[in-house]
């Protein structure tokens, strides 16, 4: 047979991990969509009612920060599964594939591969968080105060 090895288990496991990563990407987009929708609705409602602009600003910034931390959480999970993908991809022998989807193995658990840990602050340090939510907060302040 030579160098052609049967990697069926490895390919199946990598596909499973890729599906999870894809769902996290969709969740991040959905979070951003809901963020914009709810903020727009609340600003429209607030400006039509007798709610002060300062109170609208406080609530909308709270909304934004809540969605930002939720997006940050999903970015951390996505990075953890990308690390798992790399670890599974590095396995040479197809019989060593255990189809585990855990990226945070206990130290006493035997494993044939090492998954790099994702730091807690990874997601919050990503430029998309600052570009999207930072610009949104600046816009809210400028729109509602000035």
N, C-alpha and C positions, 0 to 999 in steps of 0.2 A: 504494500500500500504506500510506502514511502512517507512523504511529509504530509499527506492529506489525512488529517485527523477528524473524527466525528465530533463536532462542537455543538450538537443539537441542544444539550442542556444549557450550555453557556449562552447560546443565542436566545433561547426561551427566557432565561433569567434576565438577560440584558433587555429584552423586549418588555418584560414585566416592569422593570425599573424605569425604562423610558416612558411607559404609560403613566406612571406616577409623576414623573418630572413634568410631563405634558399637562397633567391635571393641575399641578401647582402653578404653572404658567398661566393657564386659563383662569385659575382662582385670582391671581394677581391682577389680571385684566378686569375681571368682574368686580373686584374690590375698588379699583379706580373708577369704574363706571358707576357703581352705586354711590361712591363718594361724590362725584360730580352731580349726579341726579338729586341726591338728598340735599346737598348744599344749595343747588339752584332752587329747588322747591322751597326750602326753608327761607332763603333770602327773599324770594318772591312773596311768600306768605308774610314774612316779617315786615317787609316794606309796605305791604297793603294794609297791615294792621297797625295798632298803636304801640308796637314793641320798639323800644329805643334801639338806635343803631349800635350802641355799645353792647347791649344784651345780644343782639344778632351776631355781633362780632365774637363774643365769648362763646356762644353756642356753636357757631360755624368753625371756630378754631378747635373747639373740643371735638367736634365731628371729624375734622381733618386729622387731628392727632390720633384719635381712635383708629381711623382707617389706616393711618401711616404705620402704627404699631402692628396692626393686623397684617398689612402687606409685608412689613419687616419680618414677621414670624414666618410667613410663607416663603419669603426669600431664603431664610435660614434653613427651612426644611428642604427646599429645592436644592440648595448647595449640598446638604447632607446626602441627599440621594444621588447627586452627581458624583460625590466622593465614593459612594457605594458602587456606582456604575464603574468608576475607574478601578476600584478594588476587584470587582468581579471580572472585569476585562483583563486584569493581569493574571488571572488564574490560568495555568497552562494545561492542567489535566481536567478533562470534562467530567470525570468521575468525582472530582472534588467539589462540584457545584452542589450546594445544599438548598438553593432556592429561598434563602433567608432574605427577608426584606428589612431586617434590623440594621440600622446604621450606627447604633449605639450599643455595641456588645458589652456585656459585663466583663470585667478584667479576668475573672476566674473561668470564663467560658472559653473552651478550646475553639480556635478558628484557624482556617488555613490562609486567611488573608487579613490584612490590616486596613481598616477604614479610617481615614483621617478625620479627626473631629472638626466640626465647624464651630468657630467661636460664637459666643452669644451675641456679640456686637457686629457680626459679619453683615447682616442685612441692613442695619441702620447706617453702615458706612458706605453703602452702594450709592453711586451717583444718581440713579433714577429716583431714589427716595428724596434726595435734596432737590433735584430738578423739578419733580412733579409736585410734591407736597410743599416744598419751600416756596416755590413760585406761587402756589395757590394761597398760602398764608400771606405773602406779601401783597398779592392781589386783593385779598379780603380786607386787609388793613387799609390799603389805598382806597378801595371802593367804598368802604363803610365809614371811614374816619374823615377822609379829605373831601 
